[in-house]
Structures are given as C-alpha cells and as structure tokens.
C-alpha cells in the first residue's frame, strides 16, 4: 500500500510507503524538502498537514509543542503518512536535479597545514561525478576563521586583515540594506533633510554590521566548564550569555540615534561603530 502526498504551493506529488517518513519518501523521488538533523530536534523540516493524517513519530517536545500539533504542524523527518496527504512546506528547488547519493572514495592526499588544520583530498572512481551546489552563509567565513586559529595562521595576512577581507561582502549588503531604509527614516523623523536621513540610514547599516561582527567573532561555548541539564541535553553555562551577544553592541550604537539629534546621533554612532569594529577585528 502506498500513499500519495501533494506538496503545496508547488503541487508536486510523490508516493510514500507506510514505513517511510515524509522526508525519506520525498528525497527518494527527487523532491528536496528543507531539513537538517533528521531526528526531530531542530525543526527545520517543520510543515503543515493540510489534509490527511500522520503518525508524528519520535521528536523533541520543545520542537513541536502540542499547540502547533493542534494547528496541523508536523516534523516531516519523523512523520509517517497514515493516508493520502496534502502538506505545506518549504522546498529547495535549486537541488531538484541533483540526486542524493552515497559515493565510494579513497583518501588521495593528506597535508597538514597547521597544528590543528588538515587538508584532505578525496578521489572518486573515474566514472563517478560529484554534483553539488556550493554556498556559504553571509558571514560563515568570518565565523570559521575566528574559531579556527590554525586556519587563520595559514593565511599570509595579519589577523585584522583576514577578518576585514571576510567582511567585505557582508559590509556591502548590510550598508546597502541600511541605505534602503532612508525613505522610511526621512518620513519617520520629519523635518530633516534627505542628506541627514541617508546618514542615519548608513549608521543603521554599519551598526548592524558591527553587531554581526560581535556575534561571529565571539569565542565558542566552553564545554570543559560545568554544564547545565536541559531537555535538549547538557548545555554549557557560557551559552546562555550568547542570547544577548550582538544586541549589546546594537543597543550601544543605536542609543545616539535615539537620544541625540539625527545628524549628531548618526555621527556619534558611526564613530562608535568604527571604534568597536577596530577592536573586534584585532582581538584574539
């Protein structure tokens, strides 16, 4: 017996066996739903069951509260169809032509770049080709380099130069986002010139960039220190402070915009951003 599952809003359809999770069945037929952990913990695969019934499977209660279940939500990495379904979820169409495969390979070369960095080259069989879509988060390079000192040492640049280089694209994006708010800023402030509105908007963009840098360059959680028990497992105490990380800098840099005149506030905020960014780019 198989069940027919229809995805909204794309109207793509696929068949699922009773023992298949919705995600497994979709992947088998070349439809890629958003997912990550595949064990009901992260919530990336969460979607809505519009029609039909499912077995919700095993999952973390915090990831799918009863209130969301009552509204039709399910975790498709765990849910199994009990009837034909119509579901609503996020599809990743860019990879639909790339088949999910397990390929054999052998270690072709290993090169130690630093004390804690190893470059490994893998070789596929001659008749196999690896298809993939390359991609990185906007600030992933800054985060990786800040948390991997050995990798940082492999580059023939000073620490601040490496971090500044990784911020080039995020800086353009976030400052452009800030400048795009200029019309809204001009209307909200009232009585100010367009020039001042653009300065305030630029200050907002640079403040956002500085807050992101604060978050990305922070030290990782220290799992050697005492841990706190939680429903998700043992959590390092230093992780709780990370909830406010970045917002502290954002509050500092936005305070002049709220407390001073628009022109003076923008100037003070930009100066503070420069000081904080300089410190963040140079700190260990």
C-alpha positions in Angstrom: 0.0 0.0 0.0 1.3 3.5 -0.9 0.0 6.9 0.0 0.0 9.9 -2.4 1.4 13.1 -0.9 0.9 16.5 -2.5 3.1 19.5 -1.6 1.6 23.0 -1.6 2.1 25.5 -3.1 4.2 23.7 -5.8 1.6 20.9 -6.3 4.5 18.4 -6.6 3.4 14.9 -5.8 5.2 11.7 -4.7 4.4 8.3 -3.3 5.2 7.1 0.3 5.3 3.6 1.7 3.8 3.1 5.2 7.2 2.8 6.8 8.6 5.9 5.0 8.8 9.3 6.7 7.5 12.1 4.5 11.1 13.4 4.1 12.5 10.0 3.1 9.8 9.5 0.5 10.3 13.0 -0.9 14.0 12.6 -1.2 13.7 9.2 -2.9 11.6 10.8 -5.6 14.0 13.8 -6.1 12.0 16.4 -4.1 14.1 18.1 -1.6 12.3 19.4 1.5 14.2 21.7 3.9 15.8 19.5 6.6 18.8 19.3 8.8 19.1 16.9 11.9 16.7 14.2 10.7 15.9 13.2 14.3 13.1 15.6 15.3 15.3 18.1 17.2 15.9 21.1 15.0 12.6 21.9 13.5 14.0 22.8 10.0 11.6 20.3 8.3 8.5 21.5 10.1 5.5 22.0 7.9 1.7 21.9 7.9 -0.6 18.9 7.2 -3.5 20.4 5.3 -5.3 17.2 4.6 -4.9 13.6 5.8 -3.4 12.0 8.9 0.1 11.2 10.1 2.0 9.3 12.7 4.1 12.1 14.3 6.9 9.7 15.3 9.5 10.5 17.9 10.6 14.1 18.4 11.7 16.7 20.9 8.6 18.2 22.6 10.1 21.7 22.6 10.5 21.5 18.8 6.8 20.6 18.1 4.6 21.8 21.0 1.1 20.4 21.4 -0.3 23.8 20.3 1.4 23.5 17.0 0.3 19.9 16.5 -3.3 21.1 17.1 -2.8 23.6 14.3 -1.7 20.9 11.9 2.1 21.1 12.1 4.4 18.1 11.9 8.1 17.3 11.6 8.4 15.6 8.2 11.7 14.0 9.1 9.7 11.9 11.7 6.1 12.0 10.4 4.7 9.0 8.5 1.6 9.1 6.4 -1.5 7.2 7.6 -3.5 8.3 4.5 -3.1 10.4 1.4 -1.7 13.8 2.4 -1.7 17.4 1.3 1.1 19.2 3.0 2.6 22.7 3.1 6.3 23.1 3.5 9.5 24.7 2.1 11.0 23.0 -0.9 14.6 23.6 -2.1 14.1 23.6 -5.8 17.7 24.5 -6.7 18.8 21.0 -5.9 16.0 19.1 -7.5 18.2 17.9 -10.4 20.9 16.6 -8.0 20.4 13.1 -6.8 21.2 12.3 -3.2 23.8 9.5 -3.4 26.4 7.7 -1.3 29.6 7.5 -3.3 32.8 5.5 -2.6 36.0 7.4 -2.4 39.6 7.0 -1.2 41.9 9.4 0.6 44.2 10.7 -2.2 46.3 13.1 -0.2 46.6 14.5 3.4 48.5 17.7 4.1 49.0 19.2 7.5 48.5 22.9 7.1 48.9 23.8 10.8 48.8 22.1 14.2 45.0 21.8 14.1 44.2 22.0 10.4 44.5 19.2 7.9 43.7 19.3 4.2 42.3 16.0 2.9 41.8 15.3 -0.8 39.4 12.6 -1.7 39.3 10.8 -5.1 36.1 9.4 -6.6 36.1 6.4 -9.1 36.9 7.5 -12.6 33.3 7.0 -13.8 31.6 8.9 -11.0 31.0 12.7 -10.8 30.0 14.6 -7.7 27.2 17.1 -8.2 26.7 19.8 -5.6 25.7 23.4 -5.1 28.4 25.4 -3.4 27.2 28.0 -0.9 28.1 29.8 2.4 26.2 31.8 4.8 26.8 35.6 4.6 29.3 35.6 7.5 30.4 32.0 7.6 34.0 32.7 6.6 34.4 35.2 9.5 32.9 32.7 12.0 35.1 29.8 10.8 38.3 31.8 10.8 37.6 33.3 14.2 37.1 29.8 15.7 40.0 28.1 13.9 43.3 29.8 14.8 45.3 27.3 12.9 43.4 28.2 9.7 43.9 31.9 10.4 47.7 31.3 10.7 47.8 29.6 7.2 47.0 33.0 5.6 49.9 35.4 4.9 48.0 38.3 6.5 47.5 40.0 9.8 44.5 38.9 11.9 42.7 42.1 11.3 43.3 42.0 7.5 41.8 38.5 7.3 38.7 39.4 9.2 38.3 42.7 7.3 38.5 40.7 4.0 35.8 38.3 5.1 33.6 41.3 6.0 33.8 42.9 2.5 30.6 41.3 1.1 28.6 41.4 4.3 29.5 45.1 4.7 28.2 45.9 1.2 25.0 44.0 1.8 24.3 45.4 5.3 25.2 49.0 4.4 23.0 48.8 1.3 20.2 47.5 3.5 20.7 50.5 5.8 20.7 53.0 3.0 17.5 51.4 1.6 15.7 52.5 4.8 16.5 56.2 4.1 13.0 56.9 2.7 11.4 55.4 5.8 13.8 57.3 8.0 13.1 60.6 6.3 9.4 60.1 6.7 9.7 58.9 10.3 11.9 61.7 11.6 10.1 64.5 9.9 11.6 68.0 9.3 15.0 66.5 8.4 16.9 66.8 5.2 17.4 63.9 2.8 21.2 64.1 3.5 20.6 63.6 7.2 18.2 60.7 6.5 20.9 59.0 4.4 23.5 59.5 7.2 21.1 58.0 9.8 20.3 55.1 7.4 24.1 54.5 6.8 24.7 54.5 10.6 22.0 51.8 11.0 23.6 49.6 8.4 27.1 50.0 9.9 25.6 49.3 13.4 24.1 46.1 12.0 27.4 45.1 10.5 29.2 45.7 13.8 26.6 43.7 15.8 27.0 40.8 13.4 30.8 41.0 13.7 30.4 40.9 17.5 28.4 37.7 17.2 30.6 36.0 14.7 34.0 36.7 16.4 32.9 35.6 19.8 34.5 32.6 21.5 32.7 29.3 21.1 31.0 27.7 24.2 33.4 26.1 26.6 32.3 22.5 27.1 35.1 22.0 29.7 33.3 24.2 32.2 30.3 23.0 34.3 27.2 22.1 32.2 23.6 22.7 33.0 21.0 20.0 32.4 18.2 20.9 30.0 15.5 19.0 27.9 17.9 19.3 24.9 20.8 17.8 26.9 23.8 19.3 28.7 24.3 23.0 27.9 27.4 25.0 28.8 26.7 27.9 31.0 28.5 30.3 28.7 25.9 29.6 26.0 23.2 31.4 27.9 25.0 34.7 27.5 25.2 34.3 23.8 21.5 35.1 23.6 22.3 38.8 24.2 25.5 38.7 22.1 25.3 41.3 19.3 22.3 43.0 20.8 24.6 44.7 23.4 26.6 46.3 20.6 23.4 47.2 18.7 22.0 48.9 21.7 25.2 50.9 22.2 25.3 52.1 18.6 21.6 52.9 18.3 21.4 54.9 21.5 22.9 58.0 20.0 20.3 57.9 17.2 17.6 57.8 19.8 19.0 60.3 22.3 20.7 63.0 20.1 19.6 65.0 17.1 19.6 63.0 13.9 22.7 64.5 12.4 24.7 64.3 15.7 23.4 60.9 16.5 24.4 59.5 13.2 27.9 61.0 13.6 28.4 59.6 17.1 27.0 56.2 16.1 29.4 55.9 13.1 32.4 56.9 15.3 31.4 54.3 17.9 31.0 51.7 15.2 34.5 52.4 13.9 36.0 52.0 17.4 34.1 48.8 18.1 34.8 47.3 14.7 38.5 48.1 15.1 38.6 46.3 18.4 36.6 43.3 17.1 38.9 42.9 14.1 42.0 42.9 16.2 41.0 41.0 19.3 42.4 37.4 19.7 
